[in-house]
């Protein structure tokens, strides 16, 4: 029993040292890459904003590269012990391979749940701060993109109307360039239009909760979709069924939303017949991603012990397999997100598919590697 405790402590400490070294090294590399990329932005703003943006991006980078750090550290530790014939002594003592690496697996489980926790509590809030500093840094860029909270040419379906918005400015609560309202009634499961309201602009009054439209044309229809009446107004006030939140809910960045916020955003979009697919995909991906740490640790340990105990150094082989595994996972993970957001596959498969695939690989390796 004492021997097992010493062995657990020895392997676990070696793993922690290697993991921290890999994590710090990878964070530095990714920060440097992001810095070099951001330095291409031509702006008169202070570089301090850029540095603060990078500083607050560290939690997101850390979470993103933790699986890679686990893979490299597990492969390194196990391959070194295999190369030094330490596993021969372990096996001769009657201890199995999986019992020997149980400390690493337990730590991987802990890291997985830790990632799941800090994604909501630390990563998302820090992402928002990082993005705000980056937006501030880009303020005077020559080629500025439109603000993310401004709506351009959006079609929305409400409870009794369809809406076409040309340009909506949330800060002024004003629609410019055209605001069309297509009102309908439901009859025999069909939506029959009875009124179309076309306006040049519209402004929301927070006190009266009504919309003030300008240069308006009202077109009325009968059940046969024949025009029965056309009215023209320079100005007119309308009270719509939908609240102001329906119109000014911007296209939020899923990476800046917690699981609870994503759930609310999905419910909101489904309620008003808006596209919720990107948010559903990210929701499932956010839930599944932490658990790849457990699968990666199993695959990394087995690849580190592959090749037989009598062969030469398995270090190079295990590191190559580790690099390939991480690279392959990232490709499949990103491909799944793209296919999910594009509607090719369901959000659930897009988020959980890569994890299920690598879980199958891990099970296959465990069956083949019975030690």
C-alpha positions as CSV (number, residue, x, y, z in Angstrom):
1,X,0.0,0.0,0.0
2,X,2.8,2.4,0.8
3,X,4.5,1.6,-2.5
4,X,1.3,2.4,-4.4
5,X,0.9,5.8,-2.6
6,X,4.6,6.6,-3.4
7,X,4.0,5.6,-7.0
8,X,0.8,7.7,-7.3
9,X,2.5,10.7,-5.8
10,X,5.5,10.3,-8.1
11,X,3.6,10.0,-11.4
12,X,1.1,12.7,-10.4
13,X,3.9,15.2,-9.6
14,X,5.7,14.4,-12.8
15,X,2.4,15.0,-14.7
16,X,1.7,18.3,-12.9
17,X,5.2,19.6,-13.6
18,X,5.0,18.7,-17.3
19,X,1.4,20.0,-17.6
20,X,2.3,23.4,-16.1
21,X,5.3,23.8,-18.3
22,X,3.3,22.9,-21.4
23,X,0.5,25.2,-20.5
24,X,2.7,28.2,-19.8
25,X,4.7,27.6,-23.0
26,X,1.6,27.3,-25.2
27,X,0.0,30.4,-23.6
28,X,3.1,32.4,-24.4
29,X,3.1,31.1,-28.0
30,X,-0.6,31.9,-28.6
31,X,-0.3,35.4,-26.9
32,X,2.7,36.1,-29.2
33,X,0.7,35.0,-32.3
34,X,-2.3,37.2,-31.3
35,X,0.0,40.1,-30.6
36,X,1.7,39.9,-33.9
37,X,-1.7,39.7,-35.6
38,X,-3.1,42.6,-33.7
39,X,0.0,44.8,-34.4
40,X,-1.1,44.8,-38.1
41,X,-4.1,47.0,-37.1
42,X,-3.4,50.7,-38.0
43,X,-4.8,52.9,-35.3
44,X,-3.9,56.0,-33.3
45,X,-5.1,54.4,-30.0
46,X,-2.7,53.6,-27.2
47,X,-1.0,50.2,-27.3
48,X,-2.0,49.8,-23.7
49,X,-5.5,48.9,-24.8
50,X,-4.1,46.2,-27.0
51,X,-2.0,44.8,-24.1
52,X,-5.0,44.9,-21.7
53,X,-7.1,43.0,-24.4
54,X,-4.4,40.3,-24.6
55,X,-4.1,40.1,-20.8
56,X,-7.8,39.5,-20.4
57,X,-7.8,37.0,-23.2
58,X,-5.5,34.6,-21.2
59,X,-8.3,32.7,-19.6
60,X,-9.9,31.9,-23.0
61,X,-6.5,30.9,-24.4
62,X,-5.8,28.7,-21.4
63,X,-9.1,26.8,-21.7
64,X,-8.5,26.4,-25.4
65,X,-5.1,24.9,-25.0
66,X,-5.5,22.8,-21.9
67,X,-6.4,19.6,-23.8
68,X,-3.2,20.1,-25.9
69,X,-1.1,20.7,-22.7
70,X,-2.6,17.5,-21.1
71,X,-1.9,15.4,-24.2
72,X,1.7,16.5,-24.4
73,X,2.4,16.2,-20.7
74,X,0.8,12.7,-20.4
75,X,2.6,11.4,-23.5
76,X,5.9,12.9,-22.3
77,X,5.6,11.5,-18.7
78,X,4.4,8.0,-19.8
79,X,6.9,7.7,-22.7
80,X,9.8,8.7,-20.5
81,X,8.8,6.1,-17.9
82,X,8.4,3.5,-20.6
83,X,11.8,4.4,-22.1
84,X,13.5,4.2,-18.6
85,X,11.9,0.8,-18.1
86,X,10.0,2.1,-15.0
87,X,6.8,0.4,-16.1
88,X,8.7,-3.0,-16.1
89,X,9.1,-2.6,-12.3
90,X,5.5,-1.4,-11.9
91,X,4.1,-4.4,-13.9
92,X,6.4,-6.8,-12.0
93,X,4.9,-5.6,-8.8
94,X,1.4,-6.6,-9.9
95,X,0.2,-3.1,-10.7
96,X,-1.7,-2.7,-13.9
97,X,-1.0,0.2,-16.4
98,X,-4.3,1.9,-15.8
99,X,-3.9,1.6,-12.0
100,X,-0.5,3.2,-12.3
101,X,-1.9,6.2,-14.3
102,X,-5.0,6.6,-12.2
103,X,-3.7,9.7,-10.6
104,X,-3.4,11.4,-14.0
105,X,-6.9,10.3,-14.9
106,X,-8.3,11.6,-11.7
107,X,-6.6,15.0,-12.3
108,X,-8.0,15.0,-15.8
109,X,-11.5,14.6,-14.5
110,X,-10.9,17.4,-12.0
111,X,-9.5,19.7,-14.8
112,X,-12.6,18.9,-17.0
113,X,-15.1,20.0,-14.3
114,X,-12.8,23.0,-13.4
115,X,-12.9,24.1,-17.1
116,X,-16.7,23.7,-17.1
117,X,-16.9,25.9,-14.0
118,X,-14.5,28.7,-15.0
119,X,-16.0,29.0,-18.5
120,X,-19.0,30.7,-17.0
121,X,-17.4,32.4,-14.0
122,X,-14.1,33.7,-15.5
123,X,-13.7,33.1,-19.2
124,X,-17.0,34.7,-20.4
125,X,-16.6,37.9,-18.2
126,X,-13.0,38.2,-19.2
127,X,-13.9,37.7,-22.9
128,X,-16.3,40.7,-22.7
129,X,-13.6,42.9,-21.1
130,X,-11.0,41.8,-23.6
131,X,-13.4,42.5,-26.5
132,X,-14.2,45.9,-25.1
133,X,-10.5,46.9,-24.9
134,X,-10.0,45.5,-28.5
135,X,-12.9,47.5,-29.8
136,X,-11.6,50.6,-28.1
137,X,-8.2,50.0,-29.6
138,X,-9.8,49.6,-33.1
139,X,-11.7,52.9,-32.8
140,X,-9.7,54.9,-35.2
141,X,-8.9,52.2,-37.7
142,X,-9.3,53.4,-41.3
143,X,-11.5,50.5,-42.4
144,X,-14.0,50.2,-39.6
145,X,-16.6,47.6,-39.5
146,X,-20.1,48.4,-38.5
147,X,-20.8,48.1,-34.8
148,X,-21.9,44.7,-33.8
149,X,-25.1,45.9,-32.0
150,X,-26.4,47.7,-35.2
151,X,-29.0,45.7,-37.2
152,X,-28.9,45.8,-41.0
153,X,-31.6,44.4,-43.2
154,X,-33.1,42.0,-40.8
155,X,-36.4,40.1,-41.2
156,X,-38.2,39.2,-38.0
157,X,-41.4,37.3,-37.3
158,X,-43.5,38.5,-34.4
159,X,-46.8,37.2,-32.9
160,X,-49.0,38.8,-35.6
161,X,-46.6,40.4,-38.0
162,X,-43.5,40.1,-40.1
163,X,-41.0,43.0,-39.9
164,X,-38.4,44.2,-42.3
165,X,-35.8,46.5,-40.8
166,X,-33.3,48.3,-43.0
167,X,-31.1,49.9,-40.3
168,X,-31.7,50.0,-36.6
169,X,-29.7,52.0,-34.1
170,X,-30.3,50.7,-30.5
171,X,-28.7,53.8,-28.8
172,X,-31.3,56.1,-30.5
173,X,-34.0,53.4,-30.7
174,X,-34.6,54.5,-34.3
175,X,-35.1,52.7,-37.6
176,X,-33.8,54.4,-40.7
177,X,-33.9,53.6,-44.4
178,X,-37.2,51.7,-44.3
179,X,-39.5,49.9,-41.8
180,X,-42.1,47.5,-43.3
181,X,-44.8,45.7,-41.2
182,X,-46.6,42.8,-42.7
183,X,-49.6,42.0,-40.5
184,X,-51.5,38.7,-40.8
185,X,-54.3,36.7,-39.4
186,X,-54.2,32.9,-39.0
187,X,-57.0,31.0,-40.8
188,X,-57.0,27.2,-41.4
189,X,-53.3,27.1,-40.4
190,X,-52.5,29.7,-43.0
191,X,-51.1,33.2,-42.4
192,X,-53.3,35.6,-44.5
193,X,-52.0,39.1,-44.8
194,X,-54.5,41.9,-44.3
195,X,-52.3,45.0,-43.8
196,X,-48.9,46.1,-45.0
197,X,-47.4,49.2,-43.4
198,X,-44.5,50.8,-45.2
199,X,-42.6,53.7,-43.5
200,X,-39.4,55.6,-44.3
201,X,-38.3,55.8,-40.6
202,X,-39.5,54.9,-37.1
203,X,-38.6,56.0,-33.6
204,X,-39.6,54.3,-30.4
205,X,-41.1,56.4,-27.5
206,X,-40.1,54.8,-24.2
207,X,-42.8,56.7,-22.3
208,X,-45.8,55.8,-24.4
209,X,-44.3,52.4,-25.5
210,X,-45.3,53.3,-29.1
211,X,-43.6,53.7,-32.4
212,X,-43.7,57.1,-34.3
213,X,-43.5,56.4,-38.0
214,X,-42.9,58.9,-40.8
215,X,-43.9,58.9,-44.5
216,X,-46.3,56.0,-44.2
217,X,-48.3,53.9,-46.7
218,X,-50.9,51.5,-45.4
219,X,-52.2,48.8,-47.8
220,X,-55.2,46.8,-46.8
221,X,-56.2,43.4,-48.3
222,X,-59.3,41.2,-48.3
223,X,-59.3,37.4,-47.9
224,X,-58.7,37.0,-51.6
225,X,-55.5,39.1,-51.3
226,X,-57.1,42.0,-53.3
227,X,-56.2,45.5,-52.3
228,X,-59.2,47.2,-50.7
229,X,-57.7,50.4,-49.5
230,X,-54.5,52.5,-49.5
231,X,-53.8,55.2,-47.0
232,X,-51.0,57.7,-46.9
233,X,-49.7,59.6,-43.8
234,X,-46.8,61.9,-43.2
235,X,-46.7,60.9,-39.5
236,X,-48.5,58.3,-37.4
237,X,-48.1,56.5,-34.1
238,X,-48.4,52.8,-33.8
239,X,-48.5,50.4,-30.9
240,X,-47.0,47.0,-31.7
241,X,-47.5,43.7,-29.9
242,X,-43.8,43.1,-29.6
243,X,-41.7,44.9,-27.0
244,X,-38.6,46.9,-27.8
245,X,-36.5,44.0,-26.7
246,X,-37.7,42.1,-29.8
247,X,-36.2,44.7,-32.1
248,X,-33.0,45.7,-30.3
249,X,-31.8,42.3,-29.3
250,X,-28.4,42.4,-31.2
251,X,-26.5,39.5,-32.7
252,X,-24.5,38.7,-29.6
253,X,-21.2,36.9,-29.8
254,X,-21.8,33.3,-28.5
255,X,-18.3,33.3,-26.9
256,X,-19.3,36.2,-24.7
257,X,-22.3,34.4,-23.2
258,X,-22.4,32.0,-20.3
259,X,-24.4,28.7,-20.5
260,X,-27.4,30.4,-18.8
261,X,-27.2,33.4,-21.1
262,X,-26.9,31.1,-24.1
263,X,-30.0,29.2,-22.9
264,X,-31.9,32.5,-22.6
265,X,-30.7,33.7,-26.0
266,X,-31.8,30.4,-27.6
267,X,-35.3,30.6,-25.9
268,X,-35.6,34.3,-27.0
269,X,-34.7,33.5,-30.6
270,X,-37.0,30.5,-30.8
271,X,-39.9,32.5,-29.3
272,X,-39.6,35.2,-32.1
273,X,-38.7,32.7,-34.9
274,X,-35.1,34.0,-35.1
275,X,-32.2,31.7,-36.1
276,X,-30.8,30.2,-32.9
277,X,-28.6,27.6,-34.5
278,X,-25.2,29.3,-33.8
279,X,-26.1,29.7,-30.2
280,X,-27.4,26.1,-29.9
281,X,-24.1,24.8,-31.5
282,X,-22.0,26.8,-29.1
283,X,-24.1,25.8,-26.1
284,X,-23.5,22.1,-26.8
285,X,-19.8,22.7,-27.7
286,X,-19.3,24.6,-24.4
287,X,-20.7,21.6,-22.5
288,X,-18.8,18.9,-24.4
289,X,-15.4,20.6,-24.8
290,X,-14.2,20.2,-21.1
291,X,-14.7,16.4,-21.2
292,X,-12.2,16.0,-24.0
293,X,-9.5,16.4,-21.3
294,X,-10.4,13.0,-19.9
295,X,-10.4,11.3,-23.3
296,X,-7.2,13.0,-24.3
297,X,-5.4,11.9,-21.1
298,X,-6.4,8.2,-21.8
299,X,-5.2,8.4,-25.5
300,X,-2.0,10.3,-24.5
301,X,-1.2,7.7,-21.8
302,X,-1.7,4.8,-24.2
303,X,0.3,6.3,-27.0
304,X,3.1,7.1,-24.6
305,X,3.2,3.4,-23.6
306,X,3.0,2.0,-27.1
307,X,5.7,0.3,-29.0
308,X,6.6,-2.4,-26.5
309,X,8.9,-2.1,-23.5
310,X,11.9,-3.7,-25.3
311,X,11.8,-1.1,-28.1
312,X,13.9,2.1,-28.3
313,X,12.7,5.5,-27.1
314,X,8.9,5.9,-27.6
315,X,9.1,9.6,-26.9
316,X,9.3,10.9,-30.5
317,X,6.6,8.5,-31.6
318,X,4.3,9.5,-28.7
319,X,4.8,13.2,-29.2
320,X,4.1,12.9,-33.0
321,X,0.9,10.9,-32.2
322,X,0.0,13.5,-29.6
323,X,0.4,16.4,-32.1
324,X,-1.6,14.5,-34.7
325,X,-4.4,13.7,-32.2
326,X,-4.7,17.4,-31.0
327,X,-4.5,18.7,-34.6
328,X,-7.1,16.2,-35.8
329,X,-9.4,17.0,-32.8
330,X,-9.2,20.7,-33.5
331,X,-10.0,20.2,-37.2
332,X,-13.0,17.9,-36.4
333,X,-14.2,20.3,-33.7
334,X,-14.1,23.4,-35.9
335,X,-15.6,21.4,-38.8
336,X,-18.4,20.3,-36.6
337,X,-19.1,23.9,-35.5
338,X,-19.1,25.1,-39.1
339,X,-21.4,22.3,-40.3
340,X,-23.7,22.9,-37.3
341,X,-23.9,26.7,-37.8
342,X,-24.5,26.1,-41.5
343,X,-27.4,23.8,-40.7
344,X,-25.8,20.7,-42.3
345,X,-25.9,18.7,-39.1
346,X,-27.8,19.2,-35.9
347,X,-26.4,21.4,-33.1
348,X,-26.2,18.4,-30.8
349,X,-24.1,16.4,-33.2
350,X,-22.0,19.5,-34.0
351,X,-21.2,20.0,-30.3
352,X,-20.9,16.5,-29.1
353,X,-19.9,14.6,-32.2
354,X,-16.1,15.2,-31.9
355,X,-16.2,14.0,-28.2
356,X,-18.1,10.9,-29.1
357,X,-15.7,10.1,-32.0
358,X,-12.6,10.4,-29.8
359,X,-14.3,8.5,-27.0
360,X,-14.7,5.6,-29.5
361,X,-11.0,5.9,-30.3
362,X,-10.1,5.8,-26.6
363,X,-12.2,2.8,-26.0
364,X,-10.6,1.0,-29.0
365,X,-7.1,1.8,-27.7
366,X,-8.0,0.6,-24.1
367,X,-9.3,-2.7,-25.5
368,X,-6.1,-3.1,-27.6
369,X,-3.8,-2.0,-24.8
370,X,-4.5,-4.4,-22.0
371,X,-1.7,-4.0,-19.5
